[in-house]
Structures are given as structure tokens and as C-alpha cells.
Amino acid sequence: MDQLGYRRFDVDEDRQGSQAVVAREIPGDSESAPSGAYPPLSVANLDECDEDSRYAVALSPQINWTAAPDGSVERVSPRWAEMTGADRSAALGDQWLKHLHRDDVAETVKAWKKTLETKLPIDIEYRLKTRNAGYRWVRSRAVARLDCSGSVVRWYGTLEDIHDRKLAEHALRDSEERFRLAAQAAGLGIWDYNASDDRREWSDEFKSMLGLPRDAVPSIDSARSCVVPDDRPKLLALIGAVRAGHSGYRFETMVRIRRADTGEERWMKTAGWRIEAPQGRLHRVLVTVRDVTEERSVEERIRWTAEHDGMTRLPNRTAFGDRLERAIAIARREHTHVALVLFDVDHLKETNDTIGHDAGDSLLQTLAERLTTFFGKRGTVGRLGGDEFAAILELTDERGMVAEVQAALDVLREPFTYEGRIVDCQATAGGSVFPQHGANAAELLKAADIALYAAKERNRGGLLTFRSTMRADLQRRSSMISVARDAAREDRIVPYYQPKVSLQDNAVRGFEALLRWHHPTLGIQAPGTISAAFEDLDLATSISERMLAQIVEDMRRWLDNGVEFGRIAVNLSPAEFRQEALVSRVLERLHRAGVPTSRLELEVTETVFLGRCADSVAEALNAFSREGVKIALDDFGTGYASLTHLKAFPVDIIKIDRSFVSSLDTSPNDAAIIDAVVGLGHRLGMEVVA
């Protein structure tokens, strides 16, 4: 009996290949065999068994072989000849080694020698030369049959053709290597999970991303400990979905981690693939990890820039509009109110022109800070552009809005210091309320804009709430501007000349050029019908150009014809003083026409002296005065600090306002005022015009 209790027989096969065999039982421990387990074998039984073995060997795709205890091959199956093209005798002894690839011989001999020494099974792969002179990969396995003393009786082995599998493995390995190299070049970390043996592999790049040493053992706990606590549920949910197959074959997620070495927070973008085995079982999960912290920071900066004003860091017009829409949607759903307030910074241009654009920027930043601090969490503040800001006050009706905005305007009025200079900070506001003044953001913005426009006209530095009558007023002013623009473009602006007569000798000393414009159907119109146009810098300049061109042309013609006309007075609107080229524009036109500058008189109202543009106005008037142009102060007595203006500016003529002259014969007070002004003008060496 052998070690397993089987009966052992030596079977002598007829050397001529006959079917007759002689069976001889090998002595052994018969008592160790289970009683009745193996019936006695007859020669007929052995013949039949041998025949079965021959057919089994013939049908097997493998090469079967046996070897002596010392490892010398004694027998190989016919498959040897089919595969190698060599006779079976060429495999006997150790001649089979001659058919191996030379690079595989040494390793195979070493492994076979070790197996003979240890009597342990062998399982080795090598390349075997085939009948077409090529090599194919085979898997050689063998096991020893031992006798009761533990000595090798015989080795039984097989050679299995594994060439196709080997090529597939090499291709897969090459593909994976290329993938790993590409991932490494792209800065990707790899997380490779083999579900068959529950084995994880992390690339060195991935460990480096986590701040872990290269010898760190990959585990879910290690990865989870690095993930920011708020993002851990997301990671665990994804792992569970991948295992259950709920995530599909491909998945992505974004998590934040804190590096294990520095604690620095980083953003990681993962992309993974689920690879399934037959019957849909999870076989493998391959995950790439990319550190996108810098990329995300850039995206966030781009997104922030797209939604915010860079100077004040407030939401810009687009972002503010979105927030207003959301506030209205909530108010509509909850039947509450939303107030919208627009703020226009007063005199920003004057600050830029007189102190500098840096001061103007500081003014905008100061106003933004004050609005944000004042409204705090009660409202949303944004900058819509230029000198215009806005605030959303949720759950606020008109009465509440007025109270809050008035208080905010008081806070804004506090001056601030810029490089040692005190700068005024003031804004004018216009407000509207949902749902009374608009059903959506666009309507609410339009209503607040109309209210702001009205406030700048009638309540500078204060607040006006939208009223329907304001819309008609705005339309009227818009119509004025449109009509005036057409008149200027079509050259329908004309001067009418009103004579100035001396009371001493009744002689005509000059003329005042009064602006008129020609309507296609209504005829000649007064300037009051287009008064809004004089507040628009570009349009006011265009109208002034048309007037000045015709006046200079008329003066040149009169001079050529010998007509004495004295001086021609023409009005300059406050808007024109905001134009830097005002002086050069007027003087160049006179010089080109050859008209003496002393023939021109410029009339200005006291409003141009007020505000922060006073310095630039003084500079322009002084330049005109040096060139011989006379300066007249119009509407004297109705403005502010008139006597100061007479002292500070180069005024040659005082024009008493008509409101005093019209009631001269009936009002003693008006007569006294005119008498005083005339006396003052004469003492100062100025002409007086009534």
C-alpha cells in the first residue's frame, strides 16, 4: 500500500507494444487500506484500465510525461511530437532541455533541481521550441509518487500550452505599465483595488498627494483619515455604490483632503472604473486621483471675478440681479416685501478731476464699506457700475425702506481723509418696493432707476421712492434729449440776437445770443423745450458747437461788412465746464475766423462755481480772461455767496436776474437791491446789465 492506502502494482508492458501486461503487487502495509474499499484487480481489469488511460492521454490537450526518481524523463505522450516536431525519444533523459529557449534553461534547471531535492511539486513556465521553429509558452507541473518510506517512486507531469494566455498577460501588463507611466507623467495618483483577493495598491504619487510615506499600507481607513470630515460620507457612499455596482462602470467625485504630513487642505478629483468578472461580480476597481487645488483656485478666482466688482469686492450687476430675482421669488412665495435701493455717488467726477482717480477709487471703496457695514445681514449690497450702487432689503416695505435708507445716507455723509485731504462722501438714492412697483427684477430696477433720476434732479443727497408720475417726467426729459439730439445733428440750432442798450446814450453796445431751435412743424422754439439736453455733457457740447459756429460766422460777416456790433454774449452751460478742451475749442474757432477775442462775452451762472469743480472752472475762466474774452456773471442775486464769486473769479459784467427787474416799478425792495448792485458793480469797475 502507498502512503494514501492505495494498492501499488508494477505493470510490465510488452516491449513490442502488445496489450498484455503483467501486474505485480508491491509489498506494503495491507492493513492500512480500508476494508472492502478496493476489490481485487485481475489482469483483465488492468488491461481495461490501461486502455482507458491510453485514450485519456490521446485526447488530452496537454503533454503527459513521467520521470525517474532522479528526474530523468522516461516517457512522454504523443502530443510532444505534435507540438515540437521532434520524436518522443528526443525528450527522454534531460534532452528535453535542448528544446527550451536559451533564456529559460538556467532557471528551469534550478527549479527542477530544487524540486528533486525537496520532493515538493513543481509548477514552472518556460518557452518550448515548436515544429515551426518558433517558441510557445508552456506550463510544466509535476508531482512525485512516494513509497511508504517516503522515497520517490516516479514523477508524473504535464506540459500545458499557455502561450495565448501569456501573450494576453504581457499585453495587459504592457498596457498597465503604459497607463501607469502616462498617469505618472500627468501627475495622477493610482488607487488599484483587486476585489478577488481584497488587495489594494497605491502608487507612490498617490501616497505623496496624501502626505504619506512610500511604505504606508494602503487601506480605506488610511484614505478616510486624510479626507476632510465633511467629505467623508461622500467618499464612503461612493465606495459602497461601487461595490454594489450602483455607480455604473465609470464614476467621478471631488473631495477635500488634509495632508497627513502638513495638514494642508487640498482638493482631489477622482475618476474610477469598475471592472466586472463573469456573472457581474466585482473584479477590480481602478481609480485615478488628481490634485486640482490650484486649478480649482483659478476657477474660483475666475468665477469670483465674473460675479464681483474688483475694486469694491461687492457683487457686480449680473450677480446682484440674480440675488434680486431670488429675493423676489422668496417674497412672492411667502407674500412679503422686498425693497430695492439705488445709490448714485455725488460728484465722483469732480473728485477724480480735482484730487485724482486714486481719491475717486478711495471714495467708492469707502462708500461700499459703509453701505456693507450699515446694512450688514439685513441686506445685500452690490455695485452696478461706475458710481452706482444698489441694496436689497428683504422683508421691508416702503416705510421701513425710507427709514433705513435715510439713516444710511446720514452715515455716508461723514467726510473721510485721503492723503491728508478731507473728501466729502455723499450719495443720492432712489427706491422701489416689490410688489407695488414691479413684478420682477427688471421692473423693480427700472422703477428704482426712475426714482434715482428724479432724486438727482429734485433731492440731491436724499431719497425719493418711485411714483408713477416720475415715469412721465422721465419720458418727457428723454423726449427732450432725443429732440435736441436730432436738432443738433440736423443743424437746426440757431442764435437769436437780443440787443444790449446803454441807458446813458441809448446806443447799442452789443448783443446777447439767445439759443433757439427750429421745429419741423411748430417753427422756432425756446431753449426751455430742450432744457434736459444741457445736463448731458456730449449733447450740451454739440449744441454749443452749433451755436458758437454760427455766432462766429455772423461776427466775421459783420466785421467784413463794417457793421459795428460791439460784443456778442453767449451762455456756457455747467456741463461744458466738465470738458477739458473747452478753452482751446472756443479760442481756436475765434482764431481760425480771425475774430478778435474781445468781441466775445461768455455768460456763466453761479451754479458752475459750486461743488468740487470750482478749481477747474476758475482755471478755465482765467484762461479766457487772459486771452481778452469778457466774463459775465448771469442771474446775479439768486445764487449762493455771490460776493465771494465776484472776488474769486475774473468777472467783468454783472447781469441782474430778471426777477428783480420785472417788478422794479412796483417793488421798493427790488429797486433798492438793483440800486445796491449797480453801485457795487461800478465800485468794482464792472459793467452791470439788467
Secondary structure as GFF3:
##gff-version 3
##sequence-region A 1 690
A	DSSP	beta_strand	9	13	.	.	.	ID=ss1
A	DSSP	beta_strand	21	25	.	.	.	ID=ss2
A	DSSP	three_ten_helix	30	32	.	.	.	ID=ss3
A	DSSP	alpha_helix	43	59	.	.	.	ID=ss4
A	DSSP	beta_strand	63	67	.	.	.	ID=ss5
A	DSSP	beta_strand	73	76	.	.	.	ID=ss6
A	DSSP	alpha_helix	79	84	.	.	.	ID=ss7
A	DSSP	three_ten_helix	88	91	.	.	.	ID=ss8
A	DSSP	three_ten_helix	95	99	.	.	.	ID=ss9
A	DSSP	alpha_helix	102	118	.	.	.	ID=ss10
A	DSSP	beta_strand	122	129	.	.	.	ID=ss11
A	DSSP	beta_strand	135	146	.	.	.	ID=ss12
A	DSSP	beta_strand	152	161	.	.	.	ID=ss13
A	DSSP	alpha_helix	163	185	.	.	.	ID=ss14
A	DSSP	beta_strand	189	194	.	.	.	ID=ss15
A	DSSP	beta_strand	199	202	.	.	.	ID=ss16
A	DSSP	alpha_helix	204	210	.	.	.	ID=ss17
A	DSSP	alpha_helix	220	226	.	.	.	ID=ss18
A	DSSP	three_ten_helix	229	231	.	.	.	ID=ss19
A	DSSP	alpha_helix	232	244	.	.	.	ID=ss20
A	DSSP	beta_strand	250	258	.	.	.	ID=ss21
A	DSSP	beta_strand	265	276	.	.	.	ID=ss22
A	DSSP	three_ten_helix	278	280	.	.	.	ID=ss23
A	DSSP	beta_strand	282	291	.	.	.	ID=ss24
A	DSSP	alpha_helix	293	307	.	.	.	ID=ss25
A	DSSP	alpha_helix	317	334	.	.	.	ID=ss26
A	DSSP	beta_strand	338	345	.	.	.	ID=ss27
A	DSSP	alpha_helix	348	354	.	.	.	ID=ss28
A	DSSP	alpha_helix	357	375	.	.	.	ID=ss29
A	DSSP	three_ten_helix	376	378	.	.	.	ID=ss30
A	DSSP	beta_strand	379	385	.	.	.	ID=ss31
A	DSSP	beta_strand	388	394	.	.	.	ID=ss32
A	DSSP	alpha_helix	398	412	.	.	.	ID=ss33
A	DSSP	beta_strand	416	418	.	.	.	ID=ss34
A	DSSP	beta_strand	421	423	.	.	.	ID=ss35
A	DSSP	beta_strand	427	434	.	.	.	ID=ss36
A	DSSP	alpha_helix	441	458	.	.	.	ID=ss37
A	DSSP	beta_strand	463	465	.	.	.	ID=ss38
A	DSSP	alpha_helix	468	489	.	.	.	ID=ss39
A	DSSP	beta_strand	493	501	.	.	.	ID=ss40
A	DSSP	beta_strand	508	519	.	.	.	ID=ss41
A	DSSP	beta_strand	523	525	.	.	.	ID=ss42
A	DSSP	three_ten_helix	527	535	.	.	.	ID=ss43
A	DSSP	alpha_helix	537	560	.	.	.	ID=ss44
A	DSSP	beta_strand	567	571	.	.	.	ID=ss45
A	DSSP	three_ten_helix	574	578	.	.	.	ID=ss46
A	DSSP	alpha_helix	582	593	.	.	.	ID=ss47
A	DSSP	three_ten_helix	597	599	.	.	.	ID=ss48
A	DSSP	beta_strand	600	605	.	.	.	ID=ss49
A	DSSP	three_ten_helix	606	609	.	.	.	ID=ss50
A	DSSP	alpha_helix	614	626	.	.	.	ID=ss51
A	DSSP	beta_strand	630	636	.	.	.	ID=ss52
A	DSSP	alpha_helix	642	648	.	.	.	ID=ss53
A	DSSP	beta_strand	653	656	.	.	.	ID=ss54
A	DSSP	alpha_helix	658	661	.	.	.	ID=ss55
A	DSSP	alpha_helix	668	683	.	.	.	ID=ss56
A	DSSP	beta_strand	687	689	.	.	.	ID=ss57
###
